[in-house]
């Protein structure tokens, strides 16, 4: 029994010695990490921001009726091109019974008054012809009969307007809804049989159709308060549409809102830009869009990759490590630098570096060996099985 234990201990010691030897050999065979370097270079940097919004018509006109009634017929559809004066729809008049009865009574009163003054006029005319009454008295009677005729005409016209929609009876002036501008019909929110209300001082009225010129579009979006101060009216915009891939439209900023609105804790300012449309690109009203705005641009400046920067933990000032001596020596010294604008990839070097400097690349990583990669995959599979 003692011999068996002795042999086991010897075997364990031999295995441990072999494992230590293998570990020592592997540890010493690892290659020394060699840091790569990069040189500063001359380039251009644009500092941009993106405003989200939509593309809408510059002017959108809503067509409203001049009289209340029911939609009798709709002649055009949404998307149709129209000219000013084109017939869009027709309204059937449904008169108010109270107003109709009042207008009818006014006509009857005017007729009675005219008949009465006519009798008086005829009686006094014979007296005037015989010289019994003066011409002034007769002229007063002539004025009264003319006024009575005019009152009857007005009452009859009002009655016809309430009953049929116009004094002439054709109803073409009020019941025929026509386009007031040229453009494209964007929307017809009513259907045949719907009741509509006229536009007046107390009510906007029912919208029969909305028309806009789709060749004159604007971008409407919002920018953050931290960037609105860098914008100026007239700067160029690049508009990309969410519905049309690979297409960019040129635009020019024309308006910056003087007042911001708070949204989700941040103050946003509305901006507008005139969009230059293309003949081969059909833009629908309301397309979502992004506007790329160049806030600052510098050409032919010394730049480095922003990934090379480091920041002092105490002062938070930027610095890099520059190679000194031969490249094989892998010796670096700290170099404080002054930086300018950045586009998120490259950053401007104002001072502290030249084009001849070799900057230490800190994000160097060793490649994963095939055996280690397979081991990691096996470990992940084992975890999933568990």
Buried (B, 14 or more C-beta within 10 A) or exposed (E): EEEEEEEEEEEEEEEEEEEEEEEEEEEEEEEEEEBEBBEBEEBEBEBBBEBEBBBBBBEBBBBBBBBBBEBEEBEBEEEBEBEEEBBBBBBBBEBEEEBEEEBBEBBEEBBEBBEEBBEEBEEBBEEBEEEEBEEEEBEEBBEBBEEBBEBBBBBBBBBBBBBBBBBEEEBEEBBBBBBBBEBBBBBBEBEEEEEBBBBEEEEEBBBBBBBBBBEEBBBBBBBBEEBBEBBEEEBEBBBBBEEBEEEEBBBBBBEBBEEBEEEEEEBBBBBBBBBEBEEEEEBBBEBEBBBBBBBEEBEEBBBBBBEBBEEEEEEEEBBBBBBEEEEEEBEBEEBEBEBBBBBEEBBBBEEBBEEEBBBBBEEEEEEEEEEEEEEEEEEEEEEEEE
